[in-house]
Amino acid sequence: MTAAQDTRERERDRRKVFADLTPLRASAHYRRLWFGSTVSWVGQGMTALAVSLQVYDITRSPFSVGLVGLFALVPLIVFGLYGGAIADTVDRRKLGLASASGSAALSVALAGAAFAGFQHVWFLYGIVALQAVCNALNAPARSSMIPRLLPPEQLRAANALNSMVMTFGTLVGPSLGGLIVGYAGYQTAYLVDAVAFTASLYAMWRLPSMLPDRTGSKRASVLDGLRFLATRPNLRMTFFSDFCAMILAHPRALFPAVAVLWYGGDAKTTGLLVAAPAFGALLGGVLSGWQGRIRHHGQAILLAVASWGTAVAVFGLTRNLWLGLLLLALAGYSDTVSMIFRNTMMQVAAPDEMRGRLQGVFIVVVAGGPRLGDFLAGSVADLTSPAVAVTGGGIACVVAIGLLALYGRGFRRYDAHDPTP
């Protein structure tokens, strides 16, 4: 074996474990879009933490801080569906540019208000709501661009890389935001976020026109998108499977109580519990090379969701902190595997004219599902105990995904080489 052949063989072995970087090498447009998204996700994480800290400084009320999440959630759910319909009607490049520019302008407004000493919580709530609207318009446009930039066989690898972007921003952004606010104030954190958006804007500016492939002149309708989803069992099953995990087995709301009651810990312990699934999710993207050999994506999703539920159920039984963190990391890893295959199915099996609306539905599910899961877990814990809520939720998730597997025979047989929606 020559040295060149040996190098290629080692490269193939490495790809079996680590994320496949082929999309970054193959498409300059995707590479710029990926880098721009990474920078902007970190900036958005910084701003999210800075706004929460500023609201608390103004009000000294945890309830007021909690309202920040509500003001972000409602517009995201309401406009998520309409954002998808708009992405299936207009030039997606222009929609991405306009919505990213709006987010950057809002960060500048936050910085300007902070420099001017404008300390009004209603102003912060309004900016958060408008940012959510921009995100609801931007995400479907950006996601539906990717299948136009890469061949179908590279989409799974691209979704693995995209999952790393989101998790990296979630982990690094708030930490960096806390440091910047502590040393340089809110205005600096907001300005850094505004500057970070220039990377995303530049990436979209360099893209070609991204008009959706439409067969007629009729505007894309939200109802038409929902009707399409209702008649496509495999795509519909991707959402049902995610609901099993996010609604039935989502213990995040119980972490503060679990930290005290199970581990005798404090806020630091809660922070570890919150970080563990995110760390596992990041590993799910980094160690995604093996997924390229999987043809039956439906089976992979079912097994990944069952693994999530099992890890959560066992977490509810353990009282060892490090074992609990390991189980939560395993749950986060499984969630990323599921998300990668679900996104790939939506991008490959759906026609281009429907991709924006399906991504809009995806946003609503991702935004609303965990909140319903928090409510369910908190309610069950109040009626019984945190242990019953966590373990029972994990078992319910496994049972529900098992029933879906029995019902969705076509989903189990879904073949990435012959995608059927």
C-alpha positions as a printed Julia matrix, in Angstrom:
421×3 Matrix{Float64}:
   0.0    0.0     0.0
   1.39   3.39   -1.0
   1.59   6.34    1.38
  -1.24   8.08   -0.48
  -3.48   5.0    -0.26
  -2.7    4.66    3.44
  -3.65   8.29    4.01
  -6.96   7.85    2.17
  -7.69   4.7     4.19
  -7.09   6.52    7.48
  -9.31   9.35    6.28
 -12.14   6.91    5.51
 -11.76   5.32    8.96
 -11.85   8.73   10.62
 -15.09   9.62    8.79
 -16.71   6.51   10.23
 -16.5    8.19   13.65
 -16.21  11.94   13.22
 -18.48  14.33   11.35
 -18.21  14.25    7.57
 -16.81  17.6     6.42
 -17.53  16.98    2.73
 -20.29  19.65    2.51
 -17.87  22.3     3.79
 -15.28  21.32    1.19
 -17.71  20.83   -1.69
 -19.7   24.09   -1.55
 -18.27  27.52   -0.86
 -21.82  28.88   -0.47
 -22.66  26.31    2.19
 -19.31  26.86    3.9
 -19.96  30.6     4.23
 -23.53  29.99    5.37
 -22.36  27.48    7.99
 -19.66  29.79    9.33
 -22.05  32.76    9.38
 -24.65  30.72   11.26
 -22.05  29.64   13.81
 -21.03  33.21   14.57
 -24.61  34.51   14.69
 -25.78  31.65   16.97
 -23.05  32.58   19.46
 -24.1   36.23   19.26
 -27.76  35.39   19.78
 -26.86  33.29   22.83
 -24.98  36.26   24.24
 -27.93  38.6    23.69
 -30.44  36.15   25.19
 -28.47  35.99   28.43
 -27.78  39.74   28.46
 -31.49  40.56   28.1
 -32.39  38.19   30.95
 -29.74  39.76   33.19
 -30.87  43.28   32.3
 -34.52  42.49   32.98
 -33.56  41.15   36.42
 -31.42  44.23   37.14
 -34.42  46.45   36.33
 -37.16  44.47   38.09
 -35.4   42.17   40.62
 -38.19  39.73   39.74
 -37.61  36.11   38.58
 -41.15  36.17   37.18
 -40.25  39.11   34.94
 -37.23  37.19   33.7
 -39.47  34.22   32.96
 -41.67  36.44   30.8
 -38.72  36.94   28.46
 -39.12  33.34   27.35
 -42.86  33.8    26.83
 -42.37  36.92   24.7
 -39.92  34.93   22.56
 -42.0   31.77   22.34
 -45.39  33.13   21.24
 -44.15  35.04   18.13
 -41.91  32.1    17.2
 -44.88  29.71   17.21
 -47.32  32.11   15.54
 -44.96  33.33   12.84
 -43.13  30.02   12.35
 -45.88  28.66   10.12
 -46.25  31.91    8.18
 -42.49  32.26    7.85
 -42.42  28.88    6.14
 -45.21  29.92    3.74
 -43.35  33.13    2.87
 -40.15  31.12    2.25
 -42.1   29.03   -0.28
 -43.31  32.17   -2.08
 -40.47  34.68   -2.33
 -36.74  34.59   -3.06
 -35.35  32.79    0.02
 -32.06  34.63   -0.27
 -33.8   38.01    0.0
 -35.98  36.79    2.87
 -32.89  35.55    4.71
 -31.11  38.86    4.13
 -34.1   40.94    5.27
 -34.75  38.91    8.43
 -31.05  38.75    9.41
 -30.77  42.51    8.82
 -33.79  43.0    11.09
 -32.16  40.95   13.85
 -28.93  42.94   13.53
 -30.86  46.24   13.69
 -32.66  45.08   16.84
 -29.32  44.29   18.49
 -28.14  47.79   17.58
 -31.34  49.18   19.14
 -30.61  47.25   22.35
 -27.07  48.62   22.42
 -28.26  52.17   21.77
 -30.82  51.98   24.56
 -28.19  50.6    26.95
 -25.73  53.39   26.06
 -28.5   55.96   26.59
 -29.51  54.47   29.96
 -33.0   53.67   28.67
 -34.05  51.2    31.38
 -37.59  50.05   30.58
 -38.54  46.39   30.73
 -41.38  46.77   28.23
 -38.83  47.91   25.64
 -36.77  44.76   26.2
 -39.88  42.56   25.92
 -40.79  44.25   22.64
 -37.31  43.76   21.18
 -37.33  40.09   22.22
 -40.69  39.57   20.5
 -39.48  41.25   17.3
 -36.3   39.17   17.36
 -38.46  36.05   17.55
 -40.41  37.22   14.49
 -37.15  37.7    12.57
 -35.96  34.25   13.62
 -39.27  32.7    12.56
 -38.82  34.22    9.11
 -35.12  33.46    8.83
 -34.98  29.82    9.91
 -37.3   28.33    7.21
 -35.58  30.37    4.5
 -32.1   29.33    5.63
 -32.98  25.65    6.07
 -34.73  25.37    2.7
 -31.67  26.87    1.0
 -29.38  23.99    1.94
 -30.9   21.34   -0.41
 -30.3   23.81   -3.26
 -26.61  24.12   -2.34
 -25.72  20.44   -1.85
 -26.55  17.13   -3.54
 -28.97  14.83   -1.63
 -26.23  12.44   -0.53
 -24.52  15.25    1.42
 -27.58  16.54    3.27
 -27.25  14.16    6.22
 -23.67  15.29    6.79
 -24.78  18.93    6.44
 -27.51  18.46    9.06
 -24.95  16.94   11.42
 -22.75  20.02   10.94
 -25.75  22.3    11.46
 -26.59  20.55   14.73
 -23.08  21.36   15.95
 -23.68  25.04   15.13
 -26.83  25.26   17.26
 -25.37  23.38   20.21
 -22.09  25.27   20.1
 -23.97  28.58   20.12
 -26.17  27.43   23.0
 -23.16  26.39   25.07
 -20.7   29.15   24.25
 -22.98  32.15   23.66
 -24.43  32.53   27.17
 -21.04  31.91   28.82
 -19.36  34.52   26.63
 -22.29  36.89   27.13
 -21.97  36.64   30.91
 -18.27  37.48   30.73
 -18.8   40.45   28.4
 -21.67  41.86   30.48
 -19.59  41.47   33.64
 -16.54  43.23   32.24
 -17.92  45.67   29.65
 -21.67  46.05   30.19
 -24.84  45.19   28.31
 -24.2   47.61   25.48
 -20.97  45.81   24.52
 -22.67  42.4    24.44
 -25.42  43.77   22.19
 -22.91  45.45   19.87
 -20.9   42.24   19.56
 -24.1   40.43   18.58
 -24.88  43.07   15.94
 -21.38  42.73   14.48
 -21.68  38.92   14.55
 -24.67  39.14   12.22
 -22.45  40.56    9.49
 -21.0   37.06    8.94
 -24.47  35.67    8.23
 -25.4   38.67    6.09
 -22.23  38.32    4.0
 -22.89  34.6     3.47
 -26.43  35.25    2.25
 -25.36  38.19    0.12
 -23.0   35.9    -1.82
 -25.74  33.33   -2.51
 -27.48  33.11   -5.9
 -31.2   33.77   -6.2
 -33.21  31.16   -4.29
 -36.71  31.33   -5.75
 -38.73  28.22   -4.78
 -39.64  25.73   -7.5
 -43.35  26.48   -7.85
 -45.62  24.98  -10.5
 -48.11  27.84  -10.47
 -48.45  31.5    -9.54
 -50.61  30.88   -6.46
 -49.13  32.08   -3.18
 -47.93  29.39   -0.83
 -50.58  28.68    1.8
 -50.04  27.48    5.36
 -53.14  25.29    5.03
 -51.82  23.75    1.82
 -48.63  22.88    3.66
 -50.55  21.24    6.48
 -52.7   19.32    3.97
 -49.55  18.12    2.23
 -48.12  16.94    5.56
 -51.39  15.14    6.39
 -51.08  13.04    3.24
 -47.37  12.18    3.67
 -47.15   9.52    6.42
 -43.37   9.29    6.6
 -42.86  13.03    7.0
 -45.73  13.15    9.49
 -44.09  10.42   11.55
 -40.95  12.53   11.99
 -43.03  15.05   13.95
 -44.93  12.42   15.94
 -41.69  10.76   17.0
 -40.27  14.09   18.18
 -43.42  14.76   20.21
 -42.87  11.45   22.03
 -39.5   12.66   23.25
 -40.16  16.35   23.83
 -43.57  16.13   25.51
 -43.52  12.82   27.37
 -39.88  12.68   28.5
 -38.56  16.2    28.94
 -37.24  16.59   32.52
 -35.59  20.02   32.15
 -38.15  21.86   34.3
 -37.39  19.5    37.19
 -33.62  20.03   37.23
 -33.65  22.65   40.03
 -35.67  20.33   42.29
 -33.68  17.26   41.27
 -30.4   19.01   42.06
 -31.51  19.62   45.65
 -33.63  16.55   46.42
 -31.55  13.86   44.73
 -28.01  15.18   44.9
 -28.08  17.68   47.78
 -26.72  20.29   45.4
 -27.38  23.91   44.51
 -27.47  26.18   41.47
 -24.11  24.84   40.29
 -25.51  21.32   40.26
 -28.5   22.56   38.27
 -26.1   24.1    35.79
 -24.37  20.75   35.34
 -27.7   19.02   34.74
 -28.65  21.6    32.12
 -25.24  21.41   30.42
 -25.06  17.6    30.23
 -27.7   17.09   27.46
 -26.18  19.98   25.49
 -22.74  18.41   25.74
 -24.16  15.09   24.57
 -25.93  16.86   21.71
 -22.64  18.42   20.61
 -21.01  14.99   20.63
 -23.92  13.74   18.52
 -22.81  16.09   15.77
 -19.07  15.64   16.2
 -19.28  11.84   16.27
 -21.73  11.52   13.37
 -19.53   9.86   10.74
 -21.1    6.43   11.24
 -24.53   7.77   10.29
 -23.54   7.94    6.63
 -23.84   4.15    6.43
 -27.49   4.17    7.6
 -30.05   3.79    4.81
 -33.23   3.27    6.84
 -33.62   6.67    8.43
 -37.02   5.9     9.94
 -35.59   3.01   11.94
 -32.73   5.22   13.09
 -35.18   7.87   14.34
 -37.27   5.3    16.23
 -34.2    3.79   17.9
 -32.79   7.23   18.76
 -36.04   8.38   20.4
 -36.29   5.06   22.29
 -32.71   5.61   23.5
 -33.66   9.11   24.67
 -36.62   7.76   26.65
 -34.57   4.91   28.14
 -31.78   7.25   29.23
 -34.31   9.63   30.85
 -36.11   6.75   32.61
 -32.87   5.37   34.08
 -31.8    8.9    35.05
 -34.92   9.07   37.19
 -33.77   5.97   39.09
 -30.17   6.94   39.83
 -28.98   9.08   42.71
 -25.34   9.27   41.65
 -24.64  12.68   40.12
 -21.96  11.59   37.64
 -24.01   8.64   36.43
 -26.98  10.99   36.07
 -24.91  13.43   34.0
 -23.71  10.57   31.8
 -27.3    9.45   31.19
 -28.39  12.99   30.34
 -25.46  13.31   27.91
 -26.57  10.04   26.3
 -30.08  11.47   25.98
 -28.71  14.61   24.31
 -26.63  12.5    21.93
 -29.7   10.45   20.98
 -31.75  13.6    20.41
 -29.18  14.95   17.96
 -29.12  11.65   16.05
 -32.9   11.82   15.75
 -32.83  15.46   14.66
 -30.21  14.85   11.97
 -32.21  12.08   10.33
 -35.54  13.94   10.71
 -34.15  17.05    9.03
 -32.6   14.97    6.26
 -35.9   13.22    5.55
 -37.72  16.54    5.34
 -35.16  18.03    2.97
 -34.84  14.99    0.69
 -38.37  13.58    0.6
 -40.27  16.89    0.38
 -40.53  18.87   -2.89
 -38.74  22.21   -2.95
 -41.99  24.19   -3.01
 -42.99  22.68    0.37
 -39.66  22.81    2.21
 -40.19  26.23    3.77
 -43.58  25.31    5.2
 -42.32  22.02    6.59
 -39.46  23.87    8.25
 -42.06  26.26    9.68
 -43.91  23.32   11.21
 -40.56  22.04   12.49
 -39.94  25.37   14.25
 -43.33  25.22   15.95
 -42.69  21.64   17.11
 -39.18  22.41   18.37
 -40.31  25.61   20.11
 -43.6   24.37   21.52
 -42.89  20.7    22.26
 -40.32  21.23   25.06
 -42.56  23.87   26.7
 -45.45  21.39   26.79
 -42.99  18.84   28.14
 -41.94  21.25   30.91
 -45.59  21.79   31.84
 -46.37  18.05   31.87
 -43.29  17.14   33.89
 -43.93  19.89   36.43
 -47.59  18.93   36.8
 -46.86  15.23   37.31
 -44.07  16.04   39.79
 -46.44  18.21   41.84
 -49.08  15.47   41.9
 -46.61  12.64   42.64
 -42.83  13.19   42.83
 -39.96  14.21   40.55
 -38.83  10.58   40.36
 -42.24   9.43   39.11
 -42.38  12.29   36.61
 -38.92  11.61   35.17
 -38.95   7.8    35.12
 -42.62   7.59   34.17
 -42.09  10.07   31.36
 -39.15   8.09   30.0
 -41.13   4.85   30.06
 -44.12   6.57   28.42
 -41.81   7.81   25.66
 -40.47   4.31   24.98
 -43.99   2.83   24.95
 -45.31   5.56   22.66
 -42.44   5.24   20.18
 -42.94   1.47   20.21
 -46.6    1.93   19.27
 -45.59   4.34   16.51
 -43.14   1.74   15.22
 -45.93  -0.84   15.02
 -48.22   1.66   13.28
 -45.68   3.13   10.88
 -44.47   0.15    8.89
 -43.67   2.37    5.92
 -41.66   4.65    8.19
 -39.58   1.7     9.38
 -38.9    0.73    5.76
 -38.02   4.28    4.61
 -34.95   4.02    2.4
 -32.69   7.04    1.94
 -31.79   5.72   -1.53
 -35.47   5.76   -2.53
 -37.07   8.5    -0.4
 -40.85   8.45   -0.1
 -42.61  11.23    1.83
